[in-house]
Amino acid sequence: MRTLTFYTTSGCHLCELAEAMICATLDLDALSVEAVDIADSDDLIDRYGTRIPVLQEGARELGWPFDQAQLTAFVNGS
């Protein structure tokens, strides 16, 4: 099963919007999405603090803002 990493933090309205879109758009039976709270790591805060929400797979990242078409293209490798 493929695993995507979703960088987020609590209280982030944009992250909540992105999470809802991910749940509504992706087949979560075929993909695993691991949420990582950036507040748990100074390195992650430095890297993603002004960019979250960010979805990552390997070296590829999809940063906010993104729409359903961009999300689907990212997951499909386009």
PyRosetta script that sets phi, psi and omega in degrees:
from pyrosetta import init, pose_from_sequence

init()
pose = pose_from_sequence("MRTLTFYTTSGCHLCELAEAMICATLDLDALSVEAVDIADSDDLIDRYGTRIPVLQEGARELGWPFDQAQLTAFVNGS")
pose.set_psi(1, 133.9)
pose.set_omega(1, 176.1)
pose.set_phi(2, -72.6)
pose.set_psi(2, 143.9)
pose.set_omega(2, 178.0)
pose.set_phi(3, -121.8)
pose.set_psi(3, 127.6)
pose.set_omega(3, 174.0)
pose.set_phi(4, -105.7)
pose.set_psi(4, 145.4)
pose.set_omega(4, 176.6)
pose.set_phi(5, -104.2)
pose.set_psi(5, 130.2)
pose.set_omega(5, -179.7)
pose.set_phi(6, -113.2)
pose.set_psi(6, 106.2)
pose.set_omega(6, 179.0)
pose.set_phi(7, -82.9)
pose.set_psi(7, 127.2)
pose.set_omega(7, -171.3)
pose.set_phi(8, -152.5)
pose.set_psi(8, -178.6)
pose.set_omega(8, 168.7)
pose.set_phi(9, -158.2)
pose.set_psi(9, 158.4)
pose.set_omega(9, -177.7)
pose.set_phi(10, -69.1)
pose.set_psi(10, 146.7)
pose.set_omega(10, 178.3)
pose.set_phi(11, 79.3)
pose.set_psi(11, 7.3)
pose.set_omega(11, -179.3)
pose.set_phi(12, -92.7)
pose.set_psi(12, 107.4)
pose.set_omega(12, -178.1)
pose.set_phi(13, -61.5)
pose.set_psi(13, -40.4)
pose.set_omega(13, 178.9)
pose.set_phi(14, -64.6)
pose.set_psi(14, -36.8)
pose.set_omega(14, 177.2)
pose.set_phi(15, -64.5)
pose.set_psi(15, -39.1)
pose.set_omega(15, 177.1)
pose.set_phi(16, -63.8)
pose.set_psi(16, -40.6)
pose.set_omega(16, 176.8)
pose.set_phi(17, -63.1)
pose.set_psi(17, -45.1)
pose.set_omega(17, 179.9)
pose.set_phi(18, -63.7)
pose.set_psi(18, -42.2)
pose.set_omega(18, 179.4)
pose.set_phi(19, -61.7)
pose.set_psi(19, -42.7)
pose.set_omega(19, 178.1)
pose.set_phi(20, -62.4)
pose.set_psi(20, -40.6)
pose.set_omega(20, 178.8)
pose.set_phi(21, -66.2)
pose.set_psi(21, -41.3)
pose.set_omega(21, 178.8)
pose.set_phi(22, -61.1)
pose.set_psi(22, -46.7)
pose.set_omega(22, -179.6)
pose.set_phi(23, -63.9)
pose.set_psi(23, -36.2)
pose.set_omega(23, -177.9)
pose.set_phi(24, -80.4)
pose.set_psi(24, -23.1)
pose.set_omega(24, -170.9)
pose.set_phi(25, -102.6)
pose.set_psi(25, -40.0)
pose.set_omega(25, -172.3)
pose.set_phi(26, -92.6)
pose.set_psi(26, 152.2)
pose.set_omega(26, 174.4)
pose.set_phi(27, -84.5)
pose.set_psi(27, 96.2)
pose.set_omega(27, -174.8)
pose.set_phi(28, -76.3)
pose.set_psi(28, -0.9)
pose.set_omega(28, 170.6)
pose.set_phi(29, -83.7)
pose.set_psi(29, -23.3)
pose.set_omega(29, -179.2)
pose.set_phi(30, -100.8)
pose.set_psi(30, -19.1)
pose.set_omega(30, -178.5)
pose.set_phi(31, -126.4)
pose.set_psi(31, 147.3)
pose.set_omega(31, 172.6)
pose.set_phi(32, -109.1)
pose.set_psi(32, 132.4)
pose.set_omega(32, 177.0)
pose.set_phi(33, -116.9)
pose.set_psi(33, 116.6)
pose.set_omega(33, -178.9)
pose.set_phi(34, -101.0)
pose.set_psi(34, 116.4)
pose.set_omega(34, 177.6)
pose.set_phi(35, -81.7)
pose.set_psi(35, 131.6)
pose.set_omega(35, 178.0)
pose.set_phi(36, -123.2)
pose.set_psi(36, 120.0)
pose.set_omega(36, 178.6)
pose.set_phi(37, -81.9)
pose.set_psi(37, 116.0)
pose.set_omega(37, -176.2)
pose.set_phi(38, -66.6)
pose.set_psi(38, -19.0)
pose.set_omega(38, -179.2)
pose.set_phi(39, -64.5)
pose.set_psi(39, -15.3)
pose.set_omega(39, -178.5)
pose.set_phi(40, -83.3)
pose.set_psi(40, -3.5)
pose.set_omega(40, -175.2)
pose.set_phi(41, -147.3)
pose.set_psi(41, 125.4)
pose.set_omega(41, 176.4)
pose.set_phi(42, -60.4)
pose.set_psi(42, -37.5)
pose.set_omega(42, 179.0)
pose.set_phi(43, -62.4)
pose.set_psi(43, -43.7)
pose.set_omega(43, 179.4)
pose.set_phi(44, -68.1)
pose.set_psi(44, -35.8)
pose.set_omega(44, 176.0)
pose.set_phi(45, -62.4)
pose.set_psi(45, -45.0)
pose.set_omega(45, 178.7)
pose.set_phi(46, -61.7)
pose.set_psi(46, -40.3)
pose.set_omega(46, -175.8)
pose.set_phi(47, -77.8)
pose.set_psi(47, -40.2)
pose.set_omega(47, -170.7)
pose.set_phi(48, -120.0)
pose.set_psi(48, -1.1)
pose.set_omega(48, -172.9)
pose.set_phi(49, -52.3)
pose.set_psi(49, -36.4)
pose.set_omega(49, 179.8)
pose.set_phi(50, -105.1)
pose.set_psi(50, 4.8)
pose.set_omega(50, -174.4)
pose.set_phi(51, -115.1)
pose.set_psi(51, -13.0)
pose.set_omega(51, -174.6)
pose.set_phi(52, -66.5)
pose.set_psi(52, 152.0)
pose.set_omega(52, 1.7)
pose.set_phi(53, -78.3)
pose.set_psi(53, 147.0)
pose.set_omega(53, 178.4)
pose.set_phi(54, -134.1)
pose.set_psi(54, 134.2)
pose.set_omega(54, 174.8)
pose.set_phi(55, -107.4)
pose.set_psi(55, 132.9)
pose.set_omega(55, -175.3)
pose.set_phi(56, -130.5)
pose.set_psi(56, 141.5)
pose.set_omega(56, 169.1)
pose.set_phi(57, -139.8)
pose.set_psi(57, 114.0)
pose.set_omega(57, -176.0)
pose.set_phi(58, 60.8)
pose.set_psi(58, -127.7)
pose.set_omega(58, -179.7)
pose.set_phi(59, -88.6)
pose.set_psi(59, -6.6)
pose.set_omega(59, -177.8)
pose.set_phi(60, -89.7)
pose.set_psi(60, 140.4)
pose.set_omega(60, 177.4)
pose.set_phi(61, -132.7)
pose.set_psi(61, 144.6)
pose.set_omega(61, 173.5)
pose.set_phi(62, -121.6)
pose.set_psi(62, 109.9)
pose.set_omega(62, -178.1)
pose.set_phi(63, -100.1)
pose.set_psi(63, 156.2)
pose.set_omega(63, 178.4)
pose.set_phi(64, -69.3)
pose.set_psi(64, 142.3)
pose.set_omega(64, 5.1)
pose.set_phi(65, -86.6)
pose.set_psi(65, 142.8)
pose.set_omega(65, 171.7)
pose.set_phi(66, -140.6)
pose.set_psi(66, 154.8)
pose.set_omega(66, 178.9)
pose.set_phi(67, -111.9)
pose.set_psi(67, -178.9)
pose.set_omega(67, -177.1)
pose.set_phi(68, -61.3)
pose.set_psi(68, -39.4)
pose.set_omega(68, 179.9)
pose.set_phi(69, -64.5)
pose.set_psi(69, -42.2)
pose.set_omega(69, 178.7)
pose.set_phi(70, -67.5)
pose.set_psi(70, -38.0)
pose.set_omega(70, 177.4)
pose.set_phi(71, -62.9)
pose.set_psi(71, -46.7)
pose.set_omega(71, 179.3)
pose.set_phi(72, -63.0)
pose.set_psi(72, -43.6)
pose.set_omega(72, 178.7)
pose.set_phi(73, -62.2)
pose.set_psi(73, -40.9)
pose.set_omega(73, 179.0)
pose.set_phi(74, -61.2)
pose.set_psi(74, -47.7)
pose.set_omega(74, -178.5)
pose.set_phi(75, -65.8)
pose.set_psi(75, -33.5)
pose.set_omega(75, 179.9)
pose.set_phi(76, -82.4)
pose.set_psi(76, -1.1)
pose.set_omega(76, 177.2)
pose.set_phi(77, 82.9)
pose.set_psi(77, 13.4)
pose.set_omega(77, -179.0)
pose.set_phi(78, -85.7)
pose.dump_pdb("model.pdb")
